[in-house]
Amino acid sequence: MPTTLRIVLLLLAAIPLACGGAPVDSTGSGPGPAASSSSGSNPDGASLGAGSSSGMSVGSDLDGSSVEDSSDRSDSSGSGSSSGAALDAGPDSPTTAACSFAAGLNVAWVNFASDVPNPDLATFKTIFKNTYAAGGRVVRWWFHTNGTVTPGYMADGTVEPIPQSHIDGVTSILDAAHAAGVAIDLSLWSFDMLQAGEGITAALRTKNQNLLTQDSIRQSYVQNYLTPLVTALKGHPGLYSYEIFNEPEGMTQYGWTAGNGGAQVDESTIQKSVNWFAAAIHSADPSALVTNGSQVFQYCSSVNGNKNFYSDAALRSAGGQEKGTLDFYEVHYYSSNGTSNSCFTHPASYWGLDKKVVMGEFFAATTDGISQDETYSVLYTNGYDGAWAWAYESDQPWPSMQVPMQDLYAAHPGIGACP
């Protein structure tokens, strides 16, 4: 998420969504993509960059029977696996493959850092319904975020055993997603865990920092919270993937949290944490997909002299856990990141990655010469494996991504088979 918008987002998060207008239920009668139409003027915030019916019902694709036509994609196999095929086989490969193209969007929260244990299901259901109707199938949602509500720490700094209310809260969100025909990318933590402000006390920030840097505290999170959560959610059809961190580089020597009064850790501790948490997830649920939300390609690709911090080799070297690797990459892009990191001016194959790659954040707005309505279609044609615009309720809010998703679905209805 663009860091320059953090203050604005926090103000928005503190206001009930209905104050700015409840999510628009534009679906009419039941699911199915509305006819594509011009989106009119760009929604407010477009300058804040930091960061035809086919005759086939959307619902008819939910059983996975339709096959996506990827013939017009730019080197669609360049992300390390043939489009539509399973991920590379290996001892740690999940039995569930990532979609060849997962269209969707970011919620990313209804109530910042506090959707669980008591989620606003009415609002989530509207978001899920609108996403599905536009042709989207995956919704990215943030869980702990900064740790102010979940997971919870004991007096000695170790993580508390997960309460049933937390499992029930997450499950209810996944139930609602599945009922609407979509699935959740569950993002566990964000760089916000080491931010100043956001209701984070100095004591909590220290505990969050210790979770990243101290093996015993990290293991308590794995043992007391993460593993029981993954075990409880195992096989849930409303779960698409687990995401370890949102833009973790922001809380390292490459980021901004320390500069704004928060704390930071070394990138190597992020790599170790990704490795340990991914291993725990894969151990508890071998079919689960795991990813990590990199701020930019600079940290997730070795092109231009950079380093991929999240390659299998890098993660195993940092944490020592064989199963602690990603199943697909997730990267973010905003125009302020510079065109050298652009997913709109570079095909997926350019980054030289060995796995599928999803664009997990971008604005559904005119970017790098690509019109708003073309954003999803260009990412598809460029060979990426998913597109989740930021964000339903803020910055470039709904319906900014509605027509781009509709246009992509109209041209390629096979994407409706995801997940």
N, C-alpha and C positions, 0 to 999 in steps of 0.2 A: 504494500500500500504506500502511496506517496507520502513521505514523511512530512512534507510541508502542509499536509491536510490533517495531521493528527489532531490538532486543537479543534478544528472544525468538526471532525468526526466525534470527538468526545462530547462536544456540546450537543450534537445531534443525538448521540447515544443516550444522553440524559433526559431527552424529551420523548415522551410517548409517541410512537409512530403515528398515531392518529392525529397528532397536532399538526403534522405536515401533510396530512391526507393519508388515509388508510390505503394499503396496497390496492391498486385498481384491479378488479376482477373483470378482465376484458374478454373472457372466454365465451360468454354467451351461454349456450347450452351444451355442457359437457366438453371433454377434452378433444383436441384436434386442432391443427394449426389454422389460425385465422388467415384470411386471404392477405397476401402481401400487399402493402401499400406504402406510399411515401411516408417517412417519419416526420416530415415537416422540418421545422428549424431544430438545430442541435439543442439539447437540453442545457440548462444553466450549468456552468462549470467546465465547459469544453476547453476553456483556456487555462485550466489548472493542471495541465499535464505535468507529471513528475517523473511521475511514473507513466402463384399459378398452380393450381392444384395438380398433383400428379395422378389423381384418381386412387391413391392409396391412403387409407386411414392411418393416422399416427398410431392409434391403438393396435392396429393389426401387426405392428412390428415388435410389440413387447415380448413376444415369444422368441425373438431372435431369428425368425425364419427368413427375413429379407437379407440380402447380401449387398453390402455397399459397393458401388461402382467407384473405384479409385483411379480409373484410367486417366483422369484429367489432373491428377495431383502431381506436383513437381517432385520427382524422385521420392515417392511415398515410402520407399523402403530405406531411405537415407537415415532414418532415426534408429536403425539397428535391427529392425525386423520388418518383414513384409507386412504391408498394411492389411489388417484384417486377420493376420495370423497370430498364433500364440507367441508369447515371448520366448526367447532362446531357452531351450531345455537345459536343465541342470539340477543339481541336488536341491537348490534352494528356490527353484521356480515354483510359483503358486499354481494351483490347478485352475484358477480363474485368470484369464488373460485380460489385460487392459483393452478397452475398446479401440478400434482403429481410428475413430474420431468421437470423442466425448464432448458434445456441445452442452453448454450450460452457463451458469453464472455464479457470482458470489452473493451470499446473503449479506454480509458475512456473519452478522449477528442480528437479532432483534433487540436484545438488551445486552449491551457490551459486557462481556466476561461473565454474564450472570443469567444466561438462558437456562441453565440447569442449576437447581433441581426442578424448577417450576416454569417450563417453557410456555410462551404465549402461542399455543397451538393453533388458535384461529388465524393469527397472522402468518405463521409458518405454512398453514394449509393453503392460504391464498397465494403466497409466493410460489409454492410448489405447483399449484394448479396453473398459474400463469406461465411458469417456466415450461411445463409440459405442453401447454397449448401452443407455445411458440416453436416447439420442436426441440427444446432443451431436455436433457436427460440426467444431468449431474449438477448438484448444487453444493458449492463449497461453503462449509460452516465452521466457525471457530468455536472451540470448546473452552479450555482453561484460559486461553489468551494471556492474561497477566497474573493469574493465580489468586486474585482477590476473593473469589468464591470457591472455586475448586482448584486443586484437589483437597487442600487442607493439610496443615502440619501439626505434629505433636510438639510438646514442650522441648524435646531434645532435637528438634529440627527434622526428624524423619517424617515421611509422608503417612498420613492417617490411612487406616484401612478404608476402602471405598464404601460409603454408605449405600444401602439399597436404593435410596431416593435418587442418587446420582445415576445409577444404572437405569432406573425407571424413567428418569428424565430424558436421557439419551435415547433409550428405546422408544419412547413416545414420539420423538422427532423422526426417528427412522421409520416407525410405523406410518406416520403421516406422509412421509416422503414416498414410501412404497405404494401406499393407497392412491397417491396422485400419479404414479408411474415414473417417478424419478428416484435417484439414489444420492447418498451424501458422501462427499469427500470430507472426512472428519479431521479438521486441523487441530492438533492437540495444543500446541503452545505458539506464542508469537514473541518477537523481540521485545514486545511490551513488558515482558516479565522482568526486565531490567531497566525499564523507563523510570524517570522521575514523574511525579504526579499520578494521575489516573487512580487515585485512592490507594496507591501502594505505599505502605509505611517503609521506613528504612529497615525495620526488622524483617518484614516480608520480602523485601528485595534481597536481603542477605540470604534468607532461606532459599529463594529462587536461585540465587547465584550458587549456593552450596549444592543444590540439586544438579547443577551442570558440572560442577568441579570436583565434588567429593564422591568417591565410589560408593560409600555406604549409604549416602542420601539418595543417590541415583538408583541404587539397587532397591531401596525401600519404596521408591515410586514404582519400579518394575514389579516388585513382589506384592505390595499392598494395594496398588491401584490399577496399573495398566494391565497386568495379566488377568486379574479378575474381570475387568471391563471387557477385554477382547474375548475372553472365554464366554461371557454372557451374551455378547453380540455375534458370536460365531455363526456364520451361515445366514445372517439376517439379509433378506433381499433388498432392504433399503439402504444398505451400506455399500458404497462403491470402493472407497479406499481410506486408509489412514494417512494423514500427513503429519510428520513429526513436528516441524516448525514452519511458521510463516516468517520468511526473510530473516533467518537467524544471523546473517552477516551484520545486520544492524546493531547487534549487541556484542560485536567483536571489535578488534583493532581496525577493521575496515568500515565500521559503522558510525553511529551517531548517539547511542544512548548515553555514553559517558560524557559526551560534549554538552548534553542538555541537562546534566545534573544527576543522571542515573549511574549505572555501573556497566562494566563490560567484562567479557571473558575472552580467552584466546580461541581462535577458530578451531584449534585442535580439540578443545573440550566440546565444541559443537559436533565435530565429526564423531567423537567418542560417544556422545549422547545419542546421535542419530543411529550409530551402529548398535548400541545396547537396546534402544527402544525398538528398532526394526527387528532385531533378533528376538526380542520378547514377543512381539506381535506375530512373527512367523512361527514361533514355537507354539504359541497358544492357538493359532489358527493358520495352518499351512496354506490355506486357500486365499488368505487376505492379501490385498495389494497395499504396498507401502510406498509413499513418495515423500518429498521434502520441498518446500516452496522457496526456491532461491530468488534473491532479489533481482539478479540480472545474469545473463549468460557469462559474464566475466568470472563468476564463481562456479560455473557449472559446465565449462567447456575449456579445452586446452588450446583453442585457436588464438591467434594473435599473441602468443606468448603467455597466455593465462593458464590457470590450473583448474581442473575439475576436482573440487573438494569432495565430491560425492560419488566418485567412481567406486566400483566394488573394491578395488585394490586400496584406495585411499581410506575408505571406511573400515575395512578389515585391519589395516595397519594401525589405525587410530584406536580401535576398540577391541580388537582381537576376537570378535564374535563372527563366526563363519556365516551365520544366517542373517547378519545385520546389514543387509544391502537393500537398495531400492529396486522396485519393480518397474517404475517409470520415473522419468525426470519431470519436474514441474518448475517452470521459470516465469518470471514476471517482466513486463516491459511497459514503460511510460516514455513519452518523447523526451523528457528531461534526462533520461538515462543515456541519451546519445544514440545516433543511428548505427553506431558500431555494434550496439546490442539489440538492434531492431529485428523483430520477428516478421515485420511487414516488408522489409527490404532484403532479407536473407531467407532462403528456404531452410527447412529443418536440417537438410543434409549438410549445410554449411558448417554446422557446429561440430560435426565429427563425433556424434554421440553413439553409444552402443545400445541404447534403449529408446523406447518411445518417449516423446516429449510433449507435454501439455502446456499451453500458455495459460497459467493459472490466474494471472491478473493483467489487465490492459483496459483502456477505456474504449467503449463502443462509441467512438467519436472519430472525426477525421484526423488521421495520424499518418505522418510521413507520406503524404500524397494519396493515401487510401481513404475513400469516403466512408462516412459512418456506416452506411448500409452494406458496404462491402467487407467490413472488418472480419467477420466470421468466415465468409467465403474465401477471402484471400489467405487466411490462416489454413484453411482446408486445402486450398490449391497449393500452398507452399509446403505441404507435407507434414504439418504438425498433427498431433494426435488428439487434440482437444482444445477448447477455447472457453474460458470462464471469465466473462467481463466483470469488472468492478464498477459499481456494486449496486444491488437492487434498491437499496434505500438511501444512498448518498453519493455525492460527487458527480457521477453520471448515472442517475437513478433510472429505474424502470419508468418509462418503456424504452430507454435509449437502446437497449440490446434486443428489443422485441422483433423489430423488422429485420435486423441482420440475421437473427436466428431463423426467422420465418423464411427468408430468402434462401438460406443455406438448405433448410429442410425441403423446400419446394424443389430445389435442384437435385438434392441427394437424399431422398426419403429413407434410404437404407440406414442413415445415421440414427434413425428412430429405434433401431434394434439394440442400441446401447441403453442400459447395461445388460 
